[in-house]
Amino acid sequence: MSKRPFLDYYGKHNISPVPMEVNKESHFVHRQGLYQRLGILAGNIRGRKVLEFGPGNGVNALFTLSMQPEECVLVDANPTGIKNCTANLSRFYPGENWKIVDSLIEDFNTDQKFDLVICEGLLPNQVNPSQMARHCGSFVSPGGVYVVTCHDAISLVSETLRCLLGWLLVRNTDDFSDQVAILAQFFASHLEHLEHVTRPVEDWVIDNVLQTEFWQDSPLFTIAEAIDALCEDFAAHGTSPWFLQDWSWYKSVGSVRDHFNKTMTEGYWANVHNLIDWRVVSKPRSITENRALGSLCSRIRAQAGKAPEDTNLIEQLVLDLEELAHLLPEENMETRAAISSYVEGMRHFLKVGLLAPEMFGDFGAWWGRATQYCSFVKL
C-alpha cells in the first residue's frame, strides 16, 4: 500500500478521475437531498465557515458555495485536482470568499474552527482512516457538523468481484490506456444499470479497478468504525441511506453522545444487509446474522485481493460466494442470480483459463450501496 493513498496513483497518471462538469440543476437537487438527510440546512451554511478536504474537481463545492457561506476553505494536494477545482469555482463563483489550500490532509493545521467540515470519498482506503477522521474532525467548531463517507465489505462486495474480473481481463495488457479501453468497453453495460450515474465509465475504471489499492490491501471504514473513532467528541446525527429508527422517549436520554452513537451503531448492524444490493430493501434482522454476513464478505474481499498472486484462491472464493447466497434474506433473489452468474463464469475460467464475458450476464446488474454518508455533531 502506498504511503499517500490516492495521491501517488493520481500523480503517477496525472489525473483527477471525478466529474469535471455536471448538470448543475440536477446536481444541486441531488446535493440538497443529501444534505437534508444529513441534517444540513441552508441556515447551517449561510454566513458560516466551511472546510472541505479532498474536493477533487470542486463540483460538490459548487452547491455548498450556492448556500452562501462566509468562507469556504478547500484542502487538496493533487495538482490536477487543484487546477480543475480552481477553474470550476472561478467559473461559477469568481471573486467569492473561497480559497484552495495546497496541502496534504495530515499536514493541514489551523487554529480556526469551522461550522461544517466535509470529508467525502476520502477516509476509506487511507493508511489509518480512524486517525485521519479524528484529525479532520478536530477543525469542527462546537455545535458544528462533520460529514464523512464510509465503505464496508458488504456494500462493496459486488465491486470487489468486478475488480477481480477486471484484473483477469487485462492481466496480460501492460499499457495503461489500453487497459482503460478494454475495461471501459466491458463494464459500460454494468454502469448502465445504475440510475443517475454522472461519472464516465473510464473514470470509474481508473479510480476503482486499476487503482488496485481500492480492492486489494487498503483499509475500509465502516459507519460503526466511524462512530467508534469519533465517539469522544461527536454524536452521530444522520446517514444516507437513512436507516435509523429511534423509539425512545426524549426524556429518557441520559447522554446525547452515548445515546445517539449507540442507537446509530445498532441500527447500522441491524440493516447492513441492505447495503449489498441497491435493488433490494428488506426488514431489519439480527445483529448476529449480519455480523456473520460481514465476516464472510471480508473474507471474500481478502481472497479477491490476493487472487492476482495466487489464482488458486478463486476456487475458495467460488465456494464462499455460494455460501454468501445462502446467508442473504429471501428477498435477495436478484442478488442470488447475480452470484450464480459470477460463479458460473469463474468456474469456466478455472476450467479453461479464459473468461467468457457472456457468462456474467446477471452479474452486470448487481451493485451495492457502496458509499454511505454519515454526519456527526460536535459536542
C-alpha positions as CSV (number, residue, x, y, z in Angstrom):
1,M,0.0,0.0,0.0
2,S,1.4,3.4,-0.9
3,K,2.3,6.0,1.7
4,R,0.0,8.5,0.1
5,P,-3.2,6.7,-1.0
6,F,-5.0,8.3,-4.0
7,L,-2.3,11.0,-4.4
8,D,0.5,8.7,-5.5
9,Y,-1.7,7.0,-8.0
10,Y,-3.3,10.2,-9.3
11,G,0.1,11.9,-9.6
12,K,1.6,9.0,-11.5
13,H,-1.0,9.2,-14.2
14,N,-1.6,13.0,-13.9
15,I,-5.4,12.5,-13.3
16,S,-8.3,13.6,-11.2
17,P,-10.9,10.9,-12.0
18,V,-14.0,12.6,-10.8
19,P,-16.6,14.6,-12.9
20,M,-15.3,17.9,-14.2
21,E,-18.7,19.2,-15.3
22,V,-22.2,18.2,-14.2
23,N,-25.8,19.2,-15.0
24,K,-25.9,22.0,-12.4
25,E,-29.7,21.9,-11.9
26,S,-30.0,18.2,-11.3
27,H,-26.7,18.1,-9.3
28,F,-28.0,20.7,-6.9
29,V,-31.2,18.8,-6.4
30,H,-29.2,15.7,-5.5
31,R,-26.9,17.6,-3.2
32,Q,-29.9,19.2,-1.5
33,G,-31.5,15.8,-0.9
34,L,-28.2,14.5,0.5
35,Y,-27.8,17.5,2.9
36,Q,-31.4,17.2,4.0
37,R,-30.8,13.6,5.1
38,L,-27.6,14.6,6.9
39,G,-29.4,17.4,8.8
40,I,-27.5,20.2,7.0
41,L,-29.9,23.0,6.1
42,A,-29.2,26.3,4.4
43,G,-29.1,28.0,7.8
44,N,-26.2,25.8,8.8
45,I,-24.1,27.2,6.0
46,R,-25.2,30.7,5.2
47,G,-22.8,33.1,6.8
48,R,-20.9,30.3,8.3
49,K,-17.4,28.8,7.8
50,V,-17.0,25.6,5.7
51,L,-13.9,23.3,5.3
52,E,-13.8,20.6,2.7
53,F,-11.0,18.0,2.5
54,G,-10.2,16.4,-0.9
55,P,-12.6,18.4,-3.1
56,G,-11.5,16.8,-6.3
57,N,-12.6,18.9,-9.2
58,G,-14.9,21.0,-7.0
59,V,-18.3,20.1,-8.4
60,N,-19.7,19.4,-4.9
61,A,-18.3,22.6,-3.6
62,L,-20.4,24.5,-6.2
63,F,-23.5,23.6,-4.3
64,T,-22.0,24.4,-0.9
65,L,-21.0,27.9,-2.2
66,S,-24.5,28.4,-3.6
67,M,-25.7,28.4,0.1
68,Q,-23.6,31.5,0.7
69,P,-21.1,30.6,3.4
70,E,-19.0,33.3,4.9
71,E,-15.8,31.4,4.0
72,C,-15.1,28.1,2.2
73,V,-11.7,26.5,2.5
74,L,-10.8,23.5,0.3
75,V,-7.7,21.4,1.1
76,D,-6.1,19.2,-1.5
77,A,-2.6,18.1,-2.7
78,N,-3.3,16.7,-6.1
79,P,-2.0,19.2,-8.7
80,T,-4.5,18.1,-11.4
81,G,-7.4,18.3,-8.9
82,I,-6.4,21.7,-7.7
83,K,-6.1,23.1,-11.2
84,N,-9.6,21.7,-12.2
85,C,-11.2,22.8,-8.9
86,T,-9.8,26.3,-9.3
87,A,-11.2,26.5,-12.9
88,N,-14.6,25.3,-11.8
89,L,-15.0,27.6,-8.8
90,S,-13.6,30.6,-10.7
91,R,-16.1,30.0,-13.5
92,F,-19.2,30.0,-11.3
93,Y,-18.1,32.0,-8.2
94,P,-15.4,34.4,-9.3
95,G,-14.2,36.6,-6.5
96,E,-16.3,34.8,-3.9
97,N,-14.9,34.0,-0.4
98,W,-13.3,30.7,-1.1
99,K,-9.7,29.5,-1.2
100,I,-7.8,26.3,-2.0
101,V,-5.0,25.2,0.3
102,D,-2.3,23.0,-1.3
103,S,-1.5,20.7,1.5
104,L,-1.5,17.0,2.4
105,I,-4.5,16.5,4.7
106,E,-2.4,15.1,7.5
107,D,-0.2,18.2,7.3
108,F,-3.0,20.7,7.3
109,N,-3.3,22.8,10.5
110,T,-5.0,25.9,11.6
111,D,-6.3,27.4,14.8
112,Q,-9.6,28.3,13.0
113,K,-12.7,26.2,13.6
114,F,-15.4,25.6,11.1
115,D,-19.2,25.1,11.3
116,L,-19.2,22.4,8.6
117,V,-16.4,20.1,7.8
118,I,-16.7,17.7,4.8
119,C,-14.6,14.5,4.2
120,E,-16.3,13.0,1.1
121,G,-14.9,10.0,-0.7
122,L,-11.7,10.3,1.3
123,L,-11.3,8.3,4.6
124,P,-11.8,4.8,3.4
125,N,-8.6,3.4,1.8
126,Q,-6.3,5.7,3.9
127,V,-3.5,4.1,5.8
128,N,-5.3,4.8,9.1
129,P,-8.8,6.0,8.4
130,S,-9.8,6.5,12.1
131,Q,-6.7,8.6,12.8
132,M,-7.4,10.8,9.7
133,A,-11.1,11.1,10.7
134,R,-10.1,12.4,14.1
135,H,-7.6,14.9,12.6
136,C,-10.1,16.3,10.1
137,G,-12.8,16.4,12.9
138,S,-10.5,18.5,15.1
139,F,-11.4,21.5,13.0
140,V,-15.1,21.3,13.7
141,S,-16.4,24.1,16.0
142,P,-18.7,23.1,19.0
143,G,-22.2,22.5,17.6
144,G,-20.8,22.2,14.1
145,V,-21.5,19.4,11.7
146,Y,-18.9,16.9,10.4
147,V,-19.7,14.8,7.3
148,V,-17.7,11.6,6.4
149,T,-18.3,8.8,3.9
150,C,-17.9,5.2,4.7
151,H,-17.5,1.8,2.9
152,D,-17.7,-1.7,4.2
153,A,-17.1,-5.2,2.8
154,I,-20.8,-5.9,2.4
155,S,-21.6,-2.7,0.4
156,L,-18.5,-3.3,-1.7
157,V,-18.7,-7.0,-2.4
158,S,-20.1,-6.6,-5.9
159,E,-17.4,-4.0,-6.8
160,T,-14.7,-6.2,-5.3
161,L,-15.8,-9.0,-7.6
162,R,-15.8,-6.7,-10.5
163,C,-12.3,-5.6,-9.8
164,L,-11.0,-9.2,-9.8
165,L,-12.8,-9.8,-13.0
166,G,-11.3,-6.6,-14.5
167,W,-7.8,-7.7,-13.4
168,L,-8.3,-11.0,-15.1
169,L,-9.3,-9.2,-18.3
170,V,-6.2,-7.0,-18.6
171,R,-3.6,-9.1,-16.8
172,N,-1.7,-9.6,-20.0
173,T,-2.0,-5.9,-21.1
174,D,0.7,-3.5,-20.0
175,D,-0.3,-0.2,-21.5
176,F,-2.5,1.9,-19.1
177,S,-4.6,3.5,-21.9
178,D,-5.2,0.0,-23.4
179,Q,-6.3,-1.3,-20.0
180,V,-8.7,1.6,-19.6
181,A,-10.2,1.0,-23.1
182,I,-10.7,-2.8,-22.6
183,L,-12.3,-2.4,-19.2
184,A,-14.5,0.6,-20.2
185,Q,-15.9,-1.4,-23.0
186,F,-16.6,-4.4,-20.8
187,F,-18.1,-2.5,-17.8
188,A,-20.1,0.1,-19.7
189,S,-23.2,-2.1,-19.7
190,H,-22.7,-2.7,-16.0
191,L,-22.8,1.1,-15.2
192,E,-25.9,1.5,-17.4
193,H,-27.9,-0.4,-14.7
194,L,-27.2,2.4,-12.2
195,E,-29.6,5.3,-12.1
196,H,-28.3,8.9,-12.2
197,V,-24.6,8.0,-12.9
198,T,-22.6,11.1,-13.5
199,R,-19.2,9.5,-13.8
200,P,-17.8,8.4,-17.1
201,V,-17.1,4.7,-17.2
202,E,-13.4,5.4,-17.9
203,D,-13.1,7.4,-14.7
204,W,-14.8,4.6,-12.7
205,V,-12.4,2.0,-14.2
206,I,-9.4,4.2,-13.5
207,D,-10.4,5.0,-9.9
208,N,-11.6,1.6,-8.9
209,V,-10.4,-1.3,-10.9
210,L,-7.0,-0.1,-12.0
211,Q,-6.3,1.6,-8.6
212,T,-5.6,-1.8,-7.1
213,E,-5.3,-0.4,-3.6
214,F,-9.1,0.2,-3.7
215,W,-9.8,-3.5,-3.7
216,Q,-6.6,-5.3,-2.6
217,D,-5.0,-4.2,0.5
218,S,-6.4,-0.9,1.8
219,P,-8.5,-0.5,4.9
220,L,-12.2,0.2,4.7
221,F,-14.0,2.5,7.1
222,T,-17.5,1.4,8.2
223,I,-20.2,3.5,9.8
224,A,-19.6,1.6,13.0
225,E,-15.9,2.3,12.9
226,A,-16.5,6.0,12.2
227,I,-18.8,6.2,15.3
228,D,-16.2,4.4,17.4
229,A,-13.4,6.7,16.1
230,L,-15.3,9.9,16.8
231,C,-17.4,8.9,19.9
232,E,-15.4,11.0,22.4
233,D,-16.3,14.3,20.8
234,F,-19.2,13.7,18.4
235,A,-22.7,12.4,18.4
236,A,-24.0,10.6,15.3
237,H,-26.6,12.6,13.6
238,G,-27.8,11.4,10.2
239,T,-27.0,9.0,7.4
240,S,-27.6,8.4,3.7
241,P,-29.1,6.0,3.1
242,W,-31.3,6.7,6.1
243,F,-31.9,3.6,8.3
244,L,-32.1,4.9,11.9
245,Q,-35.2,4.2,14.0
246,D,-35.3,5.5,17.5
247,W,-38.5,4.9,19.5
248,S,-37.0,6.1,22.8
249,W,-38.7,8.9,24.7
250,Y,-36.6,12.1,24.5
251,K,-36.7,12.5,28.3
252,S,-35.1,9.0,28.7
253,V,-31.9,10.2,27.1
254,G,-29.2,10.4,29.7
255,S,-26.3,11.3,27.4
256,V,-26.9,12.7,24.0
257,R,-23.5,11.4,22.8
258,D,-23.8,7.9,24.1
259,H,-27.5,7.5,23.2
260,F,-27.2,8.5,19.5
261,N,-23.9,6.7,18.9
262,K,-25.2,3.5,20.4
263,T,-28.5,3.8,18.6
264,M,-26.8,4.5,15.3
265,T,-24.4,1.6,15.7
266,E,-27.2,-0.8,16.5
267,G,-29.2,0.5,13.6
268,Y,-26.3,0.0,11.2
269,W,-25.7,-3.6,12.2
270,A,-29.4,-4.4,12.0
271,N,-29.7,-3.0,8.5
272,V,-26.3,-3.5,6.9
273,H,-27.5,-6.4,4.8
274,N,-29.5,-3.8,2.8
275,L,-26.2,-2.4,1.6
276,I,-25.3,-5.4,-0.5
277,D,-27.8,-4.7,-3.4
278,W,-29.3,-1.4,-4.2
279,R,-32.3,-3.1,-5.8
280,V,-33.5,-4.8,-2.6
281,V,-34.7,-3.5,0.8
282,S,-35.7,-5.9,3.5
283,K,-36.6,-5.6,7.1
284,P,-34.0,-5.3,9.9
285,R,-32.6,-8.6,11.1
286,S,-30.4,-9.9,13.9
287,I,-27.0,-8.4,14.5
288,T,-25.6,-11.9,14.8
289,E,-26.8,-12.7,11.3
290,N,-25.3,-9.5,9.8
291,R,-22.0,-9.9,11.6
292,A,-21.7,-13.3,10.0
293,L,-22.5,-11.7,6.7
294,G,-19.9,-9.1,7.2
295,S,-17.2,-11.6,8.2
296,L,-17.9,-13.6,5.0
297,C,-17.8,-10.5,2.8
298,S,-14.5,-9.5,4.4
299,R,-13.1,-13.0,3.6
300,I,-14.3,-12.7,0.0
301,R,-12.6,-9.3,-0.3
302,A,-9.3,-10.7,1.1
303,Q,-9.4,-13.6,-1.3
304,A,-10.1,-11.4,-4.3
305,G,-7.3,-9.1,-3.3
306,K,-4.8,-11.9,-3.1
307,A,-6.0,-13.8,-6.2
308,P,-3.8,-11.9,-8.6
309,E,-0.8,-13.5,-6.9
310,D,-2.5,-16.9,-6.4
311,T,-5.4,-17.7,-8.8
312,N,-5.9,-20.9,-6.8
313,L,-7.7,-18.8,-4.3
314,I,-10.5,-18.3,-6.8
315,E,-11.7,-21.9,-6.1
316,Q,-12.3,-21.0,-2.4
317,L,-13.8,-17.7,-3.5
318,V,-16.4,-19.5,-5.6
319,L,-17.3,-21.7,-2.6
320,D,-17.7,-18.6,-0.3
321,L,-19.9,-16.9,-2.9
322,E,-22.2,-19.9,-2.8
323,E,-22.3,-19.6,1.0
324,L,-23.0,-15.9,0.6
325,A,-26.1,-16.6,-1.5
326,H,-27.4,-18.8,1.4
327,L,-26.8,-16.1,4.0
328,L,-28.9,-13.5,2.2
329,P,-32.5,-12.6,3.1
330,E,-35.2,-14.3,1.0
331,E,-35.9,-11.0,-0.8
332,N,-32.5,-11.1,-2.5
333,M,-33.5,-13.3,-5.4
334,E,-31.8,-11.0,-7.9
335,T,-28.6,-10.9,-5.8
336,R,-28.5,-14.7,-5.8
337,A,-29.0,-14.8,-9.6
338,A,-26.1,-12.4,-9.9
339,I,-23.9,-14.5,-7.7
340,S,-24.8,-17.7,-9.6
341,S,-23.8,-15.9,-12.8
342,Y,-20.4,-14.9,-11.4
343,V,-19.8,-18.4,-10.0
344,E,-20.6,-20.0,-13.4
345,G,-18.3,-17.6,-15.2
346,M,-15.4,-18.1,-12.7
347,R,-15.8,-21.9,-12.8
348,H,-15.5,-21.7,-16.6
349,F,-12.3,-19.6,-16.2
350,L,-10.8,-22.2,-13.7
351,K,-11.5,-24.9,-16.2
352,V,-10.2,-23.4,-19.5
353,G,-8.1,-20.4,-18.3
354,L,-10.1,-17.9,-20.3
355,L,-13.0,-15.6,-19.4
356,A,-16.3,-15.8,-21.3
357,P,-17.9,-12.4,-20.7
358,E,-21.3,-13.6,-21.8
359,M,-21.5,-15.9,-18.8
360,F,-21.6,-13.0,-16.4
361,G,-24.9,-11.6,-17.7
362,D,-26.9,-11.4,-14.4
363,F,-23.9,-10.2,-12.5
364,G,-23.8,-6.9,-14.5
365,A,-26.9,-5.5,-12.9
366,W,-25.7,-6.2,-9.3
367,W,-24.4,-3.1,-7.4
368,G,-24.3,-2.4,-3.7
369,R,-24.9,0.8,-1.9
370,A,-21.2,1.2,-2.0
371,T,-20.7,4.6,-0.3
372,Q,-22.6,5.7,2.8
373,Y,-22.7,9.2,4.3
374,C,-22.7,9.9,8.0
375,S,-23.0,13.2,9.7
376,F,-21.9,14.0,13.3
377,V,-22.5,16.9,15.6
378,K,-19.5,18.2,17.6
379,L,-20.5,18.3,21.3
